[in-house]
């Protein structure tokens, strides 16, 4: 065959000869929703103060920037390098982001710099704008909200932690302890042996990470000890929409962080219904037993919010020291034991875990590639906005993610197969060959789409 000579690239290319794409159906419909409500104009008005008026390098338009972060959620891309590569590679994504074919995709450094320049409140304003679209279509009520938290692995290693008092690294600290114990020149085995004998190895009061002070030492869901952050969600139990997202220190208890998340949820419910004539305030909060404490019950009762918080088994209680907490605790206990309380607890596990799975497992944010709570919270807010937009798209086209179209063809063929089996003899009567039905049967295994053999056996030629 010989060696193929490289083709000389043409000097000029007509615009009509450039490759085109019809666009992804999900992204096309999502763009239609965003354009119908003036998303680009809203984003430009919110971000106007962060852009220079006359001089400087051409910036990334706000509409494109927020769309790129939405692509990160829908495509499950954890890093901004992956978002930039996806925008340059996919014609469908370029169409969604509104990039012309002759226009280069933004570099990851441009996306990162734009994120750093635009503050958290602007990202929260976009999150509120999406919630207002949910209110318009009846997908956000805000009356009953469930709260729960999960851990996110930080972009920091345990080996890089240092002492807060002496700024020593962990190996240097062990070496000092070994010399103090009488070992003049400790080997690596000596340090490992000394480390195993120590009772308390790491504490957030004694150790910190110089590259990401917001990351705290904690135990992950799988049992590993790692530097992590704590993300807390408030979810509408009636619709499954995310009401509020907060990012906390991983070493803080649930009874401490619920105050900030509940306050943010109440504010978001109010802001989302700013144009509603008769808004519905936040009335009920559902949470698991990790959030139960006397102070939590007193605080929720003081602001007029009914609590459905699971109560751990603490045995017989003595109320002589905290008499004010007795009535709220007993009222919460009575509510969670009722039929409605048990139903709300089941819904809490379903709706909260679904938001965690979409944002962090399939959304790519379980391990963060950013440092600092401000940077991470910006992406979390846009990820939560993508989750809420998915609810709107699911109501319009029946799909909440672009990947939902992958199983649509199999569903259509399976439905066609069931219809063909049900009307097998009627189709034969009008001249359609049974070979076509058998071909469809062979295409799908009986284990995947079982057929009622008794219904097929009762079919007669005269039916």
C-alpha positions in Angstrom: 0.0 0.0 0.0 2.9 2.3 0.6 3.2 5.3 3.0 0.4 7.8 3.0 1.6 11.3 2.4 0.2 13.9 4.7 -2.5 16.0 3.0 -1.9 19.7 2.8 -4.5 21.6 4.7 -6.5 24.0 2.6 -5.7 27.7 2.9 -9.4 28.8 2.7 -12.5 26.9 3.8 -16.0 28.0 2.9 -18.4 28.4 5.8 -20.8 26.0 4.2 -18.1 23.3 4.2 -17.6 23.5 8.0 -19.0 20.5 9.9 -22.4 21.1 11.5 -24.4 19.3 14.1 -28.1 19.2 14.7 -27.4 19.6 18.4 -28.3 17.3 21.3 -32.0 17.2 21.9 -31.6 17.7 25.6 -29.3 20.7 25.3 -31.4 22.2 22.5 -34.5 22.1 24.7 -32.6 23.4 27.7 -31.3 26.4 25.6 -34.9 27.0 24.6 -35.9 27.2 28.3 -33.0 29.5 29.1 -33.7 31.8 26.1 -37.4 32.0 26.8 -36.7 33.6 30.2 -33.8 35.8 29.2 -31.0 34.0 31.0 -28.1 35.6 29.1 -29.4 39.1 29.8 -29.9 38.3 33.4 -26.4 36.8 33.8 -24.9 39.9 32.0 -26.7 42.3 34.4 -25.5 40.4 37.4 -21.9 40.1 36.3 -21.5 43.6 34.8 -19.4 44.9 37.7 -16.8 42.2 37.2 -16.0 43.1 33.6 -13.9 46.1 32.5 -15.7 48.7 30.3 -12.9 49.6 27.8 -9.6 47.9 28.0 -8.3 44.4 28.8 -8.3 40.9 27.4 -11.6 39.8 25.9 -13.5 38.0 28.7 -15.7 35.0 28.7 -19.4 36.1 28.4 -21.4 35.3 31.6 -23.9 33.2 29.7 -21.2 31.0 28.2 -19.4 30.7 31.6 -22.5 29.5 33.5 -23.4 27.1 30.6 -19.9 25.6 30.8 -20.4 24.9 34.5 -23.8 23.3 33.7 -22.0 21.1 31.2 -19.7 20.0 34.0 -22.7 18.8 35.9 -24.6 17.2 33.0 -21.5 15.4 31.7 -20.1 14.5 35.1 -16.8 16.4 34.6 -15.0 17.1 37.9 -12.3 19.4 36.6 -12.5 22.6 34.6 -9.8 21.1 32.2 -12.3 18.4 31.3 -15.0 21.0 30.7 -12.8 23.0 28.4 -11.8 19.9 26.5 -15.4 18.8 26.2 -16.4 22.2 24.8 -13.7 22.0 22.2 -14.4 18.4 21.2 -18.3 18.2 21.0 -20.3 20.1 18.4 -23.4 19.6 20.5 -21.8 21.2 23.5 -20.5 24.0 21.4 -24.0 24.6 20.2 -25.3 24.7 23.7 -22.6 27.0 24.9 -23.1 29.2 21.9 -19.7 28.9 20.4 -19.3 29.5 16.7 -17.5 26.9 14.6 -14.7 29.3 13.9 -14.5 30.4 17.5 -12.0 28.6 19.8 -13.3 27.0 22.9 -12.3 28.8 26.2 -9.2 27.5 27.9 -9.5 26.1 31.4 -7.5 29.0 32.8 -10.1 31.4 31.4 -12.9 29.4 33.1 -11.0 29.4 36.3 -10.1 33.1 36.2 -13.8 33.9 35.5 -14.9 31.8 38.4 -12.5 33.6 40.7 -13.5 37.0 39.6 -17.3 36.5 39.9 -18.3 36.3 43.6 -20.4 33.7 45.4 -23.4 36.0 45.7 -23.7 36.2 41.9 -23.6 32.4 41.6 -26.3 32.3 44.3 -28.3 34.8 42.3 -28.2 32.4 39.3 -29.3 29.6 41.6 -32.2 31.7 42.8 -33.1 32.5 39.2 -33.4 28.8 38.4 -35.6 28.3 41.5 -37.9 31.0 40.3 -38.4 29.0 37.1 -39.3 26.0 39.3 -41.9 28.1 41.1 -43.5 29.1 37.8 -44.1 25.5 36.8 -45.1 24.3 40.3 -41.9 22.3 41.0 -40.9 24.2 44.2 -43.3 24.5 47.2 -41.0 25.3 50.1 -43.3 24.2 52.8 -41.6 20.9 53.9 -37.8 20.8 53.6 -35.4 17.9 54.4 -31.8 18.5 55.5 -28.9 16.2 55.4 -25.1 16.3 54.8 -22.4 14.4 53.0 -18.6 14.6 52.8 -16.5 15.8 49.8 -12.9 14.7 49.4 -10.7 17.8 49.5 -8.0 18.6 47.0 -5.3 18.2 49.6 -3.3 15.2 50.9 -2.8 14.1 54.4 1.0 13.9 53.9 1.1 17.7 53.5 -0.5 18.6 56.8 1.6 20.7 59.3 1.5 21.4 63.0 -0.3 24.6 63.9 2.2 25.5 66.6 5.5 24.6 65.1 4.7 24.3 61.4 6.4 20.9 61.4 5.4 18.3 58.8 4.2 14.9 60.0 7.6 13.1 59.4 9.4 16.0 61.2 7.1 15.7 64.1 7.6 11.9 64.4 11.4 12.4 64.2 11.3 14.9 67.0 9.3 12.5 69.2 11.7 9.6 68.3 14.7 11.7 69.4 13.0 12.7 72.6 12.4 9.0 73.4 16.1 8.2 73.0 16.4 7.2 69.3 19.2 9.4 67.9 19.0 8.4 64.3 15.5 7.0 63.8 14.8 5.0 60.6 11.6 4.8 58.7 10.7 1.6 60.5 11.3 3.3 63.8 9.0 6.2 62.9 6.3 3.8 61.7 6.5 1.8 64.9 6.3 5.0 67.0 3.3 6.2 65.0 1.4 3.0 65.6 1.9 3.3 69.3 0.5 6.8 69.5 -3.1 7.0 70.7 -4.2 10.2 69.1 -2.5 10.8 65.8 -4.2 13.7 64.1 -6.5 16.4 65.3 -7.9 19.5 63.6 -6.9 21.5 66.7 -3.2 20.6 66.2 -2.9 20.0 62.4 -3.8 22.0 59.3 -3.2 21.9 55.6 -1.2 25.0 54.4 -2.6 24.8 50.9 -6.3 24.5 51.9 -7.0 25.6 55.5 -10.7 25.0 55.0 -10.1 21.2 54.5 -10.5 19.3 57.8 -9.4 15.8 58.8 -12.5 13.6 59.0 -13.6 10.0 58.3 -15.2 9.4 54.9 -18.2 7.3 54.2 -16.0 4.3 53.2 -14.0 4.5 56.5 -10.9 6.3 55.2 -9.4 9.2 57.1 -9.0 12.1 54.7 -9.1 15.9 54.4 -12.6 16.7 53.4 -15.4 19.3 53.3 -19.0 19.0 54.4 -21.8 19.8 52.0 -25.3 20.1 53.4 -28.5 20.1 51.3 -32.0 21.3 52.0 -34.5 19.6 49.6 -38.2 20.2 49.0 -39.9 16.9 50.0 -42.9 17.6 47.7 -41.0 18.0 44.5 -37.4 16.9 45.2 -36.0 20.3 44.2 -32.8 21.6 46.0 -33.8 24.5 48.1 -30.4 25.4 49.6 -26.8 24.3 49.5 -24.2 25.1 52.1 -20.5 24.1 52.5 -19.2 23.7 56.0 -16.2 22.5 57.9 -16.0 18.7 58.0 -15.3 18.7 61.7 -18.5 20.5 62.6 -21.4 18.5 64.0 -24.8 18.4 62.4 -26.4 20.2 65.3 -24.1 23.2 64.6 -24.4 23.3 60.8 -28.2 23.0 60.6 -28.6 26.6 61.7 -26.8 28.0 58.6 -28.6 25.6 56.2 -32.0 26.2 57.7 -31.5 29.9 57.5 -30.4 29.7 53.9 -33.3 27.5 53.1 -35.8 30.0 54.5 -34.2 32.8 52.6 -34.1 30.9 49.3 -37.8 29.9 49.6 -38.6 33.6 50.2 -36.5 34.8 47.3 -37.7 32.2 44.9 -41.3 33.3 45.5 -40.5 37.0 45.2 -43.1 37.4 42.3 -45.7 35.2 43.9 -48.8 36.9 45.2 -49.3 34.6 48.2 -45.9 33.0 49.0 -45.6 29.8 51.0 -43.1 30.2 53.9 -40.9 27.3 55.2 -43.0 25.5 57.8 -41.4 22.1 58.4 -37.9 20.6 58.6 -37.1 16.9 58.4 -33.8 15.5 59.5 -32.1 12.3 60.8 -31.0 11.6 64.4 -27.6 13.3 63.9 -29.4 16.7 64.0 -31.3 16.1 67.2 -30.4 18.1 70.3 -32.2 20.1 72.9 -30.9 23.4 71.5 -32.0 22.5 68.0 -35.5 21.7 69.1 -35.7 24.9 71.1 -34.4 27.0 68.2 -36.8 25.5 65.6 -39.7 25.9 68.0 -38.8 29.6 68.7 -39.0 30.5 65.0 -42.3 28.6 64.5 -41.0 25.7 62.4 -42.3 22.2 63.0 -39.6 19.7 63.4 -39.6 16.1 62.3 -36.1 15.1 63.6 -35.4 11.5 64.4 -34.5 11.1 68.1 -31.7 8.8 69.2 -32.3 6.5 72.2 -31.0 8.4 75.2 -32.9 6.5 77.8 -34.8 8.3 80.5 -34.4 12.1 80.3 -33.8 14.5 83.2 -35.3 17.9 82.5 -34.3 19.6 85.7 -31.4 21.4 84.1 -33.1 22.3 80.8 -36.8 22.6 81.5 -37.4 24.8 78.4 -36.4 22.0 76.0 -38.9 19.4 77.4 -42.0 20.6 75.5 -40.3 21.0 72.1 -38.6 17.6 72.4 -41.8 15.9 73.4 -43.7 17.6 70.6 -41.1 16.5 68.1 -41.2 12.9 69.5 -45.0 12.8 69.1 -44.8 14.0 65.5 -42.2 11.6 64.3 -44.1 8.6 65.7 -47.2 9.5 63.7 -48.2 8.2 60.3 -47.2 11.4 58.6 -43.9 11.6 60.4 -42.9 8.1 59.3 -43.9 8.9 55.8 -41.8 12.1 55.7 -38.8 10.1 57.1 -39.1 7.7 54.2 -39.3 10.5 51.7 -36.4 12.2 53.3 -34.1 9.3 52.5 -35.3 9.1 49.0 -35.1 12.8 48.0 -31.9 13.7 49.8 -29.9 10.7 48.6 -31.1 11.4 45.1 -29.6 14.9 45.1 -26.4 13.6 46.6 -26.1 10.9 43.9 -26.7 13.4 41.0 -24.4 16.2 42.3 -21.5 14.2 43.6 -21.5 10.7 42.2 -22.7 11.1 38.6 -22.1 14.9 38.7 -18.4 14.5 39.4 -18.1 16.5 42.6 -17.4 13.8 45.1 -13.7 14.7 45.0 -13.2 18.4 44.5 -10.4 19.8 42.3 -10.8 23.3 43.9 -9.5 24.8 47.2 -11.3 27.1 49.5 -14.9 27.0 50.5 -15.7 30.0 48.3 -14.4 28.4 45.1 -16.1 25.0 45.8 -19.4 26.6 46.8 -19.6 28.5 43.4 -19.5 25.2 41.5 -21.9 23.5 44.0 -24.5 26.2 43.4 -24.3 25.8 39.6 -24.4 22.1 40.0 -27.5 22.4 42.1 -29.0 24.8 39.5 -28.4 22.1 36.9 -30.1 19.5 39.1 -33.2 21.9 39.3 -33.1 22.6 35.6 -33.2 18.8 35.1 -36.5 18.7 37.0 -37.9 21.3 34.6 -36.7 19.3 31.5 -38.1 16.1 33.0 -41.5 17.7 33.1 -41.2 19.0 29.5 -39.6 16.1 27.7 -39.5 13.3 30.3 -35.7 13.4 30.7 -33.6 15.2 33.3 -30.1 14.5 32.0 -28.6 14.2 28.5 -27.6 10.6 29.2 -31.3 9.8 29.8 -31.7 9.5 26.0 -29.4 6.5 25.8 -32.1 4.1 27.1 -35.0 5.7 25.2 -34.5 3.5 22.1 -34.5 0.3 24.0 -37.7 1.4 25.8 -39.4 2.2 22.5 -38.4 -1.2 21.0 -39.5 -3.1 24.1 -42.9 -1.4 24.0 -43.2 -2.2 20.3 -42.4 -5.8 21.1 -45.1 -6.1 23.8 -47.6 -4.5 21.4 -46.7 -6.9 18.7 -47.1 -10.0 20.9 -50.4 -8.8 22.2 -51.8 -8.3 18.7 -49.9 -11.1 17.0 -52.9 -12.8 15.4 -54.5 -9.5 14.4 -51.3 -8.5 12.6 -51.2 -11.9 10.8 -54.7 -11.4 9.7 -53.8 -8.2 7.9 -50.8 -9.7 6.2 -47.9 -8.9 8.4 -45.5 -11.8 8.5 -44.7 -13.6 11.8 -41.1 -13.6 10.8 -40.9 -9.9 11.7 -42.3 -10.7 15.2 -39.8 -13.5 15.6 -37.0 -11.2 14.6 -38.0 -8.7 17.3 -38.3 -11.6 19.8 -34.7 -12.8 19.0 -33.4 -9.2 19.3 -34.4 -9.1 23.0 -33.9 -12.0 25.3 -36.9 -13.3 27.3 -35.1 -12.5 30.5 -34.9 -8.8 29.6 -38.5 -8.5 28.4 -40.6 -11.4 29.7 -43.7 -12.3 27.8 -46.9 -13.8 29.2 -46.8 -17.2 27.5 -50.4 -18.0 28.7 -51.7 -15.0 26.8 -49.9 -16.0 23.7 -51.2 -19.6 24.0 -54.8 -18.4 24.1 -54.5 -16.6 20.8 -56.4 -18.4 18.1 -56.3 -17.9 14.3 -59.8 -16.4 14.4 -59.1 -13.8 17.0 
